[in-house]
Amino acid sequence: MKEFKSYRYSVITILTIVALVFVFTRCMNKDTEPAGVIKNAAGKQFAGSATCANCHKNIYDHHLKTAHYLTTRIAAEEYIRGSFENGKNTYAYDDEKLVAVERRGNGFYQVEYNQGTEKTAHRIDIVIGSGTMGQSFLTWENDQLFQLPITYFTAAHEWSNSPGYPNKIIFNRPITSRCLECHSTFAKTTSNNETGPEKFVPSQMIYGVDCEKCHGPAGQHVDFQSKNPAIQTAKYIINPARLSRQQNLDLCASCHGGRLKKTRPSFEFTVGDTLSHFFDLDTSAPDPAKIDVHGNQYGLLRASKCFRKSETLTCNTCHNPHDVEKGNTALFSSRCITCHSAGHEKICAMTSAIGRSIKNNCIDCHMPLKPSRAIAVFLPRESSPTAALIRSHYISIYPGETKQVLQFLNQKH
């Protein structure tokens, strides 16, 4: 009898342990996904932009070259614009301290030197920025991301102190999910930033602003269309062209709307959502004099008379996000002319003075390059910061710039 009771207790104990292990395993795994599967906060699965090339190859190939797609990349030589050549790879803080960018056996590093002696080296893991204005660099430390102290400033073709950094060497500026929300398609966090730098899942990041940033996670779409190739109407995917004007503007403003204060976790806002449900927005009339030309293009556009008098103007009226169009003033001017030409309400007062060439460049007169307060860096041997020049999205009349354009045209002819 005692042996039977002992046996029964042993069986019960074993079964209890098995049950607990099963429950514990389920609890541990309920939020994990098989390797390679990435889902957004709403549980919708990403397909990866490379999958889009199967049906949209031309658009995909063009998009790979855009600043949006290249705004974050895993560090590789093809994506790093700055020089690694001796004599061209350093930023000196004073006569004793400098940071060098070096290629080493297993990657690229920013290395601190004091009087020629190496003090510390941090691997460059992620490149931030396409290089149009410049590039900053991030390093992983225990699933946390930190910005490295020197930046490549494209306008000067030199390494500089990273924007906003003090004039000393620091490696501990944390990168938040809000930073990544504008520089990537998705990044999964495992902690918030209330008690310290946020932690991320490196394998659960989608670099660059790619197809699924503006069309939504495409896993269900790809699965359905692959199984139903005869159905031409796209299912389970968002076409921004079919959204309302404000939905289109909200999508762009989520990253080009200034320093938005989020009211919900990063990456919960997706295409088609209402921005004010996720961020605390300033709804007062924007003052273009107080808006920096970097990062708040939407605020400047919203202050423009063109925007206020139109019921249809959006960012995509002038920008094709699938193509590289930077610097093509004739192309952008042609889009201005569609509304500002004979037969429309308002034509440019300088049409007769400039003549036919007005069709080639509305932009330098009405959207001139302006210095950014946000992107201003210290270059070697300079005591004051150098600002990046960025195209203003406050569409207006700028007498000084117009005079310069007229002088240039007169000299040319």
Contacts in CASP RR format, 6 or more apart in sequence:
PFRMAT RR
TARGET T0000
AUTHOR 0000-0000-0000
METHOD contacts of the structure
MODEL  1
MKEFKSYRYSVITILTIVALVFVFTRCMNKDTEPAGVIKNAAGKQFAGSA
TCANCHKNIYDHHLKTAHYLTTRIAAEEYIRGSFENGKNTYAYDDEKLVA
VERRGNGFYQVEYNQGTEKTAHRIDIVIGSGTMGQSFLTWENDQLFQLPI
TYFTAAHEWSNSPGYPNKIIFNRPITSRCLECHSTFAKTTSNNETGPEKF
VPSQMIYGVDCEKCHGPAGQHVDFQSKNPAIQTAKYIINPARLSRQQNLD
LCASCHGGRLKKTRPSFEFTVGDTLSHFFDLDTSAPDPAKIDVHGNQYGL
LRASKCFRKSETLTCNTCHNPHDVEKGNTALFSSRCITCHSAGHEKICAM
TSAIGRSIKNNCIDCHMPLKPSRAIAVFLPRESSPTAALIRSHYISIYPG
ETKQVLQFLNQKH
33 39 0 8 1.000
35 203 0 8 1.000
36 203 0 8 1.000
37 45 0 8 1.000
38 45 0 8 1.000
38 46 0 8 1.000
38 186 0 8 1.000
38 188 0 8 1.000
38 204 0 8 1.000
38 206 0 8 1.000
39 45 0 8 1.000
39 46 0 8 1.000
39 217 0 8 1.000
40 46 0 8 1.000
40 186 0 8 1.000
40 217 0 8 1.000
40 267 0 8 1.000
40 270 0 8 1.000
41 265 0 8 1.000
41 267 0 8 1.000
41 268 0 8 1.000
42 268 0 8 1.000
42 270 0 8 1.000
44 216 0 8 1.000
44 217 0 8 1.000
44 219 0 8 1.000
44 220 0 8 1.000
45 217 0 8 1.000
45 219 0 8 1.000
45 220 0 8 1.000
46 185 0 8 1.000
46 186 0 8 1.000
46 206 0 8 1.000
46 212 0 8 1.000
46 217 0 8 1.000
46 218 0 8 1.000
46 219 0 8 1.000
47 212 0 8 1.000
47 217 0 8 1.000
47 218 0 8 1.000
47 219 0 8 1.000
47 221 0 8 1.000
47 222 0 8 1.000
48 206 0 8 1.000
48 210 0 8 1.000
48 211 0 8 1.000
48 212 0 8 1.000
48 218 0 8 1.000
49 60 0 8 1.000
49 63 0 8 1.000
49 69 0 8 1.000
49 185 0 8 1.000
49 210 0 8 1.000
49 211 0 8 1.000
49 212 0 8 1.000
50 60 0 8 1.000
51 218 0 8 1.000
51 219 0 8 1.000
51 222 0 8 1.000
52 59 0 8 1.000
52 60 0 8 1.000
52 211 0 8 1.000
52 218 0 8 1.000
53 60 0 8 1.000
53 61 0 8 1.000
55 225 0 8 1.000
56 211 0 8 1.000
59 322 0 8 1.000
60 211 0 8 1.000
62 322 0 8 1.000
62 323 0 8 1.000
62 324 0 8 1.000
63 69 0 8 1.000
63 210 0 8 1.000
63 211 0 8 1.000
63 321 0 8 1.000
63 322 0 8 1.000
63 323 0 8 1.000
65 324 0 8 1.000
66 130 0 8 1.000
66 321 0 8 1.000
66 322 0 8 1.000
66 323 0 8 1.000
66 324 0 8 1.000
67 129 0 8 1.000
67 130 0 8 1.000
67 131 0 8 1.000
67 132 0 8 1.000
67 324 0 8 1.000
67 326 0 8 1.000
68 208 0 8 1.000
68 209 0 8 1.000
68 210 0 8 1.000
68 213 0 8 1.000
68 321 0 8 1.000
69 208 0 8 1.000
69 209 0 8 1.000
69 210 0 8 1.000
70 79 0 8 1.000
70 129 0 8 1.000
70 130 0 8 1.000
70 131 0 8 1.000
70 208 0 8 1.000
71 128 0 8 1.000
71 129 0 8 1.000
71 130 0 8 1.000
71 183 0 8 1.000
71 184 0 8 1.000
71 208 0 8 1.000
71 209 0 8 1.000
72 126 0 8 1.000
72 127 0 8 1.000
72 128 0 8 1.000
72 129 0 8 1.000
72 180 0 8 1.000
72 183 0 8 1.000
72 184 0 8 1.000
72 207 0 8 1.000
72 208 0 8 1.000
73 79 0 8 1.000
73 126 0 8 1.000
73 127 0 8 1.000
73 207 0 8 1.000
73 208 0 8 1.000
74 125 0 8 1.000
74 126 0 8 1.000
74 127 0 8 1.000
74 207 0 8 1.000
75 107 0 8 1.000
75 108 0 8 1.000
75 123 0 8 1.000
75 124 0 8 1.000
75 125 0 8 1.000
75 126 0 8 1.000
75 127 0 8 1.000
75 137 0 8 1.000
76 127 0 8 1.000
77 103 0 8 1.000
77 108 0 8 1.000
79 127 0 8 1.000
80 108 0 8 1.000
80 124 0 8 1.000
80 127 0 8 1.000
80 135 0 8 1.000
80 152 0 8 1.000
81 131 0 8 1.000
81 134 0 8 1.000
81 135 0 8 1.000
81 152 0 8 1.000
81 154 0 8 1.000
82 89 0 8 1.000
82 101 0 8 1.000
82 135 0 8 1.000
82 152 0 8 1.000
82 157 0 8 1.000
82 159 0 8 1.000
83 89 0 8 1.000
84 101 0 8 1.000
84 102 0 8 1.000
84 103 0 8 1.000
84 108 0 8 1.000
89 100 0 8 1.000
89 101 0 8 1.000
89 102 0 8 1.000
89 159 0 8 1.000
90 98 0 8 1.000
90 99 0 8 1.000
90 100 0 8 1.000
90 101 0 8 1.000
90 159 0 8 1.000
90 380 0 8 1.000
91 98 0 8 1.000
91 99 0 8 1.000
91 150 0 8 1.000
91 158 0 8 1.000
91 159 0 8 1.000
91 160 0 8 1.000
91 161 0 8 1.000
91 380 0 8 1.000
92 98 0 8 1.000
92 380 0 8 1.000
93 99 0 8 1.000
93 161 0 8 1.000
93 167 0 8 1.000
93 168 0 8 1.000
93 169 0 8 1.000
96 114 0 8 1.000
96 115 0 8 1.000
97 112 0 8 1.000
97 113 0 8 1.000
97 114 0 8 1.000
97 169 0 8 1.000
98 112 0 8 1.000
98 113 0 8 1.000
99 110 0 8 1.000
99 111 0 8 1.000
99 112 0 8 1.000
99 113 0 8 1.000
99 149 0 8 1.000
99 150 0 8 1.000
99 159 0 8 1.000
99 169 0 8 1.000
100 110 0 8 1.000
100 111 0 8 1.000
100 113 0 8 1.000
101 108 0 8 1.000
101 109 0 8 1.000
101 110 0 8 1.000
101 111 0 8 1.000
101 124 0 8 1.000
101 150 0 8 1.000
101 159 0 8 1.000
102 108 0 8 1.000
102 109 0 8 1.000
102 110 0 8 1.000
102 111 0 8 1.000
102 121 0 8 1.000
104 121 0 8 1.000
107 123 0 8 1.000
107 124 0 8 1.000
108 123 0 8 1.000
108 124 0 8 1.000
109 121 0 8 1.000
109 122 0 8 1.000
109 123 0 8 1.000
109 124 0 8 1.000
110 121 0 8 1.000
110 122 0 8 1.000
110 124 0 8 1.000
110 137 0 8 1.000
110 139 0 8 1.000
110 148 0 8 1.000
110 149 0 8 1.000
110 150 0 8 1.000
110 171 0 8 1.000
111 118 0 8 1.000
111 120 0 8 1.000
111 121 0 8 1.000
111 122 0 8 1.000
112 118 0 8 1.000
112 119 0 8 1.000
112 120 0 8 1.000
112 121 0 8 1.000
112 169 0 8 1.000
112 171 0 8 1.000
113 119 0 8 1.000
120 171 0 8 1.000
122 139 0 8 1.000
122 146 0 8 1.000
122 148 0 8 1.000
122 171 0 8 1.000
123 139 0 8 1.000
123 140 0 8 1.000
124 137 0 8 1.000
124 138 0 8 1.000
124 139 0 8 1.000
124 148 0 8 1.000
125 137 0 8 1.000
125 138 0 8 1.000
125 139 0 8 1.000
125 140 0 8 1.000
126 137 0 8 1.000
126 138 0 8 1.000
126 139 0 8 1.000
126 140 0 8 1.000
126 145 0 8 1.000
126 207 0 8 1.000
127 135 0 8 1.000
127 137 0 8 1.000
128 135 0 8 1.000
128 136 0 8 1.000
128 137 0 8 1.000
128 138 0 8 1.000
128 147 0 8 1.000
128 183 0 8 1.000
129 135 0 8 1.000
129 136 0 8 1.000
129 183 0 8 1.000
131 152 0 8 1.000
131 154 0 8 1.000
132 154 0 8 1.000
132 326 0 8 1.000
133 153 0 8 1.000
133 154 0 8 1.000
133 155 0 8 1.000
133 294 0 8 1.000
133 375 0 8 1.000
133 388 0 8 1.000
133 390 0 8 1.000
134 151 0 8 1.000
134 152 0 8 1.000
134 153 0 8 1.000
134 154 0 8 1.000
134 388 0 8 1.000
135 151 0 8 1.000
135 152 0 8 1.000
135 154 0 8 1.000
136 147 0 8 1.000
136 148 0 8 1.000
136 151 0 8 1.000
136 162 0 8 1.000
136 163 0 8 1.000
137 147 0 8 1.000
137 148 0 8 1.000
137 151 0 8 1.000
138 145 0 8 1.000
138 146 0 8 1.000
138 147 0 8 1.000
138 148 0 8 1.000
138 175 0 8 1.000
139 145 0 8 1.000
139 146 0 8 1.000
139 148 0 8 1.000
139 171 0 8 1.000
140 202 0 8 1.000
142 199 0 8 1.000
143 190 0 8 1.000
143 199 0 8 1.000
143 200 0 8 1.000
143 201 0 8 1.000
143 202 0 8 1.000
144 174 0 8 1.000
144 197 0 8 1.000
144 198 0 8 1.000
144 199 0 8 1.000
144 200 0 8 1.000
145 174 0 8 1.000
145 175 0 8 1.000
145 180 0 8 1.000
145 197 0 8 1.000
145 200 0 8 1.000
146 171 0 8 1.000
146 172 0 8 1.000
146 173 0 8 1.000
146 174 0 8 1.000
146 175 0 8 1.000
146 197 0 8 1.000
147 162 0 8 1.000
147 173 0 8 1.000
147 174 0 8 1.000
147 175 0 8 1.000
148 162 0 8 1.000
148 171 0 8 1.000
149 161 0 8 1.000
149 162 0 8 1.000
149 165 0 8 1.000
149 169 0 8 1.000
149 170 0 8 1.000
149 171 0 8 1.000
150 159 0 8 1.000
150 160 0 8 1.000
150 161 0 8 1.000
150 162 0 8 1.000
151 159 0 8 1.000
151 160 0 8 1.000
151 161 0 8 1.000
151 162 0 8 1.000
151 163 0 8 1.000
151 377 0 8 1.000
152 158 0 8 1.000
152 159 0 8 1.000
152 160 0 8 1.000
153 159 0 8 1.000
153 160 0 8 1.000
153 377 0 8 1.000
153 379 0 8 1.000
153 386 0 8 1.000
153 388 0 8 1.000
155 386 0 8 1.000
155 388 0 8 1.000
155 389 0 8 1.000
156 379 0 8 1.000
156 386 0 8 1.000
158 379 0 8 1.000
158 380 0 8 1.000
159 380 0 8 1.000
160 377 0 8 1.000
160 378 0 8 1.000
160 379 0 8 1.000
160 380 0 8 1.000
160 386 0 8 1.000
161 167 0 8 1.000
161 377 0 8 1.000
161 378 0 8 1.000
162 173 0 8 1.000
162 377 0 8 1.000
163 374 0 8 1.000
163 375 0 8 1.000
163 376 0 8 1.000
163 377 0 8 1.000
165 173 0 8 1.000
167 378 0 8 1.000
174 193 0 8 1.000
174 196 0 8 1.000
174 197 0 8 1.000
174 198 0 8 1.000
175 197 0 8 1.000
176 193 0 8 1.000
176 197 0 8 1.000
176 198 0 8 1.000
176 266 0 8 1.000
177 187 0 8 1.000
177 189 0 8 1.000
177 193 0 8 1.000
177 198 0 8 1.000
177 200 0 8 1.000
177 265 0 8 1.000
177 266 0 8 1.000
177 267 0 8 1.000
178 262 0 8 1.000
178 266 0 8 1.000
180 187 0 8 1.000
180 200 0 8 1.000
180 205 0 8 1.000
180 266 0 8 1.000
181 187 0 8 1.000
181 254 0 8 1.000
181 255 0 8 1.000
181 266 0 8 1.000
181 267 0 8 1.000
182 209 0 8 1.000
182 254 0 8 1.000
182 255 0 8 1.000
183 208 0 8 1.000
183 209 0 8 1.000
184 205 0 8 1.000
184 206 0 8 1.000
184 207 0 8 1.000
184 208 0 8 1.000
184 209 0 8 1.000
185 206 0 8 1.000
185 207 0 8 1.000
185 208 0 8 1.000
185 209 0 8 1.000
185 210 0 8 1.000
185 212 0 8 1.000
185 213 0 8 1.000
186 204 0 8 1.000
186 205 0 8 1.000
186 206 0 8 1.000
186 212 0 8 1.000
186 267 0 8 1.000
187 200 0 8 1.000
187 201 0 8 1.000
187 204 0 8 1.000
187 205 0 8 1.000
187 206 0 8 1.000
187 266 0 8 1.000
187 267 0 8 1.000
188 200 0 8 1.000
188 201 0 8 1.000
188 204 0 8 1.000
188 205 0 8 1.000
189 198 0 8 1.000
189 199 0 8 1.000
189 200 0 8 1.000
189 201 0 8 1.000
189 265 0 8 1.000
189 266 0 8 1.000
190 199 0 8 1.000
190 200 0 8 1.000
190 201 0 8 1.000
191 198 0 8 1.000
191 199 0 8 1.000
192 198 0 8 1.000
192 265 0 8 1.000
206 212 0 8 1.000
209 255 0 8 1.000
211 218 0 8 1.000
212 218 0 8 1.000
213 271 0 8 1.000
214 240 0 8 1.000
214 251 0 8 1.000
214 271 0 8 1.000
214 321 0 8 1.000
215 237 0 8 1.000
215 238 0 8 1.000
215 239 0 8 1.000
215 240 0 8 1.000
215 271 0 8 1.000
216 237 0 8 1.000
216 238 0 8 1.000
216 270 0 8 1.000
216 271 0 8 1.000
217 270 0 8 1.000
218 236 0 8 1.000
218 237 0 8 1.000
219 236 0 8 1.000
220 235 0 8 1.000
220 236 0 8 1.000
221 234 0 8 1.000
221 235 0 8 1.000
221 236 0 8 1.000
221 237 0 8 1.000
224 231 0 8 1.000
224 235 0 8 1.000
224 236 0 8 1.000
225 231 0 8 1.000
225 234 0 8 1.000
225 235 0 8 1.000
228 235 0 8 1.000
238 271 0 8 1.000
238 272 0 8 1.000
240 247 0 8 1.000
240 248 0 8 1.000
240 251 0 8 1.000
240 271 0 8 1.000
240 272 0 8 1.000
240 316 0 8 1.000
241 316 0 8 1.000
243 251 0 8 1.000
243 271 0 8 1.000
243 272 0 8 1.000
245 311 0 8 1.000
245 312 0 8 1.000
245 314 0 8 1.000
246 274 0 8 1.000
247 271 0 8 1.000
247 272 0 8 1.000
247 273 0 8 1.000
247 274 0 8 1.000
248 314 0 8 1.000
248 315 0 8 1.000
248 316 0 8 1.000
249 298 0 8 1.000
249 314 0 8 1.000
249 315 0 8 1.000
250 272 0 8 1.000
250 273 0 8 1.000
250 274 0 8 1.000
250 275 0 8 1.000
251 271 0 8 1.000
251 272 0 8 1.000
252 297 0 8 1.000
252 298 0 8 1.000
252 314 0 8 1.000
252 315 0 8 1.000
253 260 0 8 1.000
253 275 0 8 1.000
253 298 0 8 1.000
253 299 0 8 1.000
254 260 0 8 1.000
254 269 0 8 1.000
254 275 0 8 1.000
254 278 0 8 1.000
254 279 0 8 1.000
255 295 0 8 1.000
256 295 0 8 1.000
256 296 0 8 1.000
256 297 0 8 1.000
256 298 0 8 1.000
256 315 0 8 1.000
257 295 0 8 1.000
257 296 0 8 1.000
257 297 0 8 1.000
257 298 0 8 1.000
257 299 0 8 1.000
258 295 0 8 1.000
258 296 0 8 1.000
258 298 0 8 1.000
258 299 0 8 1.000
259 296 0 8 1.000
260 275 0 8 1.000
260 279 0 8 1.000
260 280 0 8 1.000
260 281 0 8 1.000
261 279 0 8 1.000
261 280 0 8 1.000
262 278 0 8 1.000
262 279 0 8 1.000
262 280 0 8 1.000
263 278 0 8 1.000
263 279 0 8 1.000
263 280 0 8 1.000
264 277 0 8 1.000
264 278 0 8 1.000
268 278 0 8 1.000
269 275 0 8 1.000
269 277 0 8 1.000
269 278 0 8 1.000
269 279 0 8 1.000
275 281 0 8 1.000
285 303 0 8 1.000
286 299 0 8 1.000
286 300 0 8 1.000
286 302 0 8 1.000
286 303 0 8 1.000
287 303 0 8 1.000
288 299 0 8 1.000
288 300 0 8 1.000
288 303 0 8 1.000
288 394 0 8 1.000
288 396 0 8 1.000
291 299 0 8 1.000
291 300 0 8 1.000
291 303 0 8 1.000
291 394 0 8 1.000
292 372 0 8 1.000
292 373 0 8 1.000
292 374 0 8 1.000
293 300 0 8 1.000
293 370 0 8 1.000
293 371 0 8 1.000
293 372 0 8 1.000
293 390 0 8 1.000
293 391 0 8 1.000
293 392 0 8 1.000
293 393 0 8 1.000
294 372 0 8 1.000
294 373 0 8 1.000
294 374 0 8 1.000
294 375 0 8 1.000
294 388 0 8 1.000
294 390 0 8 1.000
295 374 0 8 1.000
297 315 0 8 1.000
297 393 0 8 1.000
298 315 0 8 1.000
298 393 0 8 1.000
299 393 0 8 1.000
300 392 0 8 1.000
300 393 0 8 1.000
300 394 0 8 1.000
301 307 0 8 1.000
301 315 0 8 1.000
301 393 0 8 1.000
301 394 0 8 1.000
301 395 0 8 1.000
302 308 0 8 1.000
303 394 0 8 1.000
304 393 0 8 1.000
304 394 0 8 1.000
304 395 0 8 1.000
304 396 0 8 1.000
305 395 0 8 1.000
305 396 0 8 1.000
306 313 0 8 1.000
306 339 0 8 1.000
306 395 0 8 1.000
307 313 0 8 1.000
307 395 0 8 1.000
310 339 0 8 1.000
317 335 0 8 1.000
318 332 0 8 1.000
318 335 0 8 1.000
318 336 0 8 1.000
319 325 0 8 1.000
325 331 0 8 1.000
325 332 0 8 1.000
329 360 0 8 1.000
329 361 0 8 1.000
329 362 0 8 1.000
329 363 0 8 1.000
329 364 0 8 1.000
330 359 0 8 1.000
330 360 0 8 1.000
330 361 0 8 1.000
332 362 0 8 1.000
332 363 0 8 1.000
333 358 0 8 1.000
333 359 0 8 1.000
333 360 0 8 1.000
333 361 0 8 1.000
333 362 0 8 1.000
333 363 0 8 1.000
334 359 0 8 1.000
336 362 0 8 1.000
336 363 0 8 1.000
336 366 0 8 1.000
337 359 0 8 1.000
337 362 0 8 1.000
339 346 0 8 1.000
340 346 0 8 1.000
340 347 0 8 1.000
340 348 0 8 1.000
340 362 0 8 1.000
341 347 0 8 1.000
348 354 0 8 1.000
348 358 0 8 1.000
348 362 0 8 1.000
350 358 0 8 1.000
350 365 0 8 1.000
350 402 0 8 1.000
350 406 0 8 1.000
351 358 0 8 1.000
353 406 0 8 1.000
354 405 0 8 1.000
354 406 0 8 1.000
354 409 0 8 1.000
357 409 0 8 1.000
361 405 0 8 1.000
363 391 0 8 1.000
364 401 0 8 1.000
364 404 0 8 1.000
364 405 0 8 1.000
365 397 0 8 1.000
365 398 0 8 1.000
365 401 0 8 1.000
365 402 0 8 1.000
365 405 0 8 1.000
366 395 0 8 1.000
366 396 0 8 1.000
366 397 0 8 1.000
366 398 0 8 1.000
367 391 0 8 1.000
367 392 0 8 1.000
367 393 0 8 1.000
367 394 0 8 1.000
367 395 0 8 1.000
368 391 0 8 1.000
368 392 0 8 1.000
368 398 0 8 1.000
368 401 0 8 1.000
369 389 0 8 1.000
369 390 0 8 1.000
369 391 0 8 1.000
369 392 0 8 1.000
370 389 0 8 1.000
370 390 0 8 1.000
370 391 0 8 1.000
370 392 0 8 1.000
371 387 0 8 1.000
371 388 0 8 1.000
371 389 0 8 1.000
371 390 0 8 1.000
372 387 0 8 1.000
372 388 0 8 1.000
372 389 0 8 1.000
372 390 0 8 1.000
373 387 0 8 1.000
375 387 0 8 1.000
375 388 0 8 1.000
375 390 0 8 1.000
376 385 0 8 1.000
376 386 0 8 1.000
376 387 0 8 1.000
376 388 0 8 1.000
377 385 0 8 1.000
377 386 0 8 1.000
377 388 0 8 1.000
378 384 0 8 1.000
378 385 0 8 1.000
378 386 0 8 1.000
379 386 0 8 1.000
END
